[in-house]
Amino acid sequence: MATVHSKIKRVREDFLHKLSRKIVNENQVIAVENLNVKGMVRNHNLAKAISDCGWRQFCTMLKYKSEWDGKTYIEVGRFFASSKTCNVCLNRIDSLDLDIRSWTCNKCQTHHDRDVNAAKNILFEALRILSLGTSDTANGGNVRQPNKTEVLLDAVPCEVGNPIRLTVG
């Protein structure tokens, strides 16, 4: 039984290495969502699937490979409402149960696949953070500059509860 588990572990690691290398080779900026994996595993219906995919290990591989190649790796915070925010008009719905896989924005009437919408929002948020210079990059970029004052700024007026730090002169 131990040899079977060992083989599965090696196959999974091989897949994660190949996939992370492919993603880093093909992109300049890699944006991922910082998921609460420990909390997600508490859901007994999803625990096995979440554990099997090796999300934390995959993110670690993406990060160090990005660093090696001088690419930018950004983790968007876990409290950013990526699934519940319309990527077209930025309208945010109050709640979205996990079993709802698609939804229609009640403001702009755009129909969204939950995962595609979340991916677009994570990308847009990472690019916004990157453009504001507020995120550490995998290649050692510095967030704070000497002799600058830090202020809190809500970059998107309709974004609620996600203040970011911005350095101003």
QUIVEN-V800572 format. One record per backbone hydrogen bond with DSSP energy under -1.0 kcal/mol. CO is the residue of the C=O (numbers start at 1). NH is the residue of the N-H. If there is no record, write none. Layout:
co=CO nh=NH
co=CO nh=NH
This chain:
co=1 nh=5
co=2 nh=6
co=3 nh=7
co=4 nh=8
co=5 nh=9
co=6 nh=10
co=7 nh=11
co=8 nh=12
co=9 nh=13
co=10 nh=14
co=11 nh=15
co=12 nh=16
co=13 nh=17
co=14 nh=18
co=15 nh=19
co=16 nh=20
co=17 nh=21
co=18 nh=22
co=19 nh=23
co=20 nh=24
co=21 nh=25
co=22 nh=26
co=28 nh=72
co=30 nh=74
co=32 nh=76
co=33 nh=35
co=35 nh=37
co=36 nh=40
co=37 nh=41
co=40 nh=43
co=43 nh=46
co=43 nh=47
co=46 nh=50
co=47 nh=51
co=48 nh=52
co=49 nh=53
co=54 nh=58
co=55 nh=59
co=56 nh=60
co=57 nh=61
co=58 nh=62
co=59 nh=63
co=60 nh=64
co=61 nh=65
co=62 nh=66
co=63 nh=67
co=64 nh=68
co=65 nh=69
co=66 nh=71
co=67 nh=70
co=72 nh=30
co=74 nh=32
co=76 nh=34
co=77 nh=80
co=80 nh=82
co=84 nh=93
co=86 nh=90
co=91 nh=86
co=97 nh=100
co=101 nh=114
co=103 nh=112
co=105 nh=109
co=110 nh=105
co=112 nh=103
co=113 nh=117
co=114 nh=118
co=115 nh=119
co=116 nh=120
co=117 nh=121
co=118 nh=122
co=119 nh=123
co=120 nh=124
co=121 nh=125
co=122 nh=126
co=123 nh=127
co=124 nh=128
co=125 nh=129
co=126 nh=130
co=127 nh=131
co=128 nh=132
co=129 nh=134
co=137 nh=140
co=149 nh=168
co=151 nh=166
co=153 nh=164
co=156 nh=159
co=164 nh=153
co=166 nh=151
co=168 nh=149
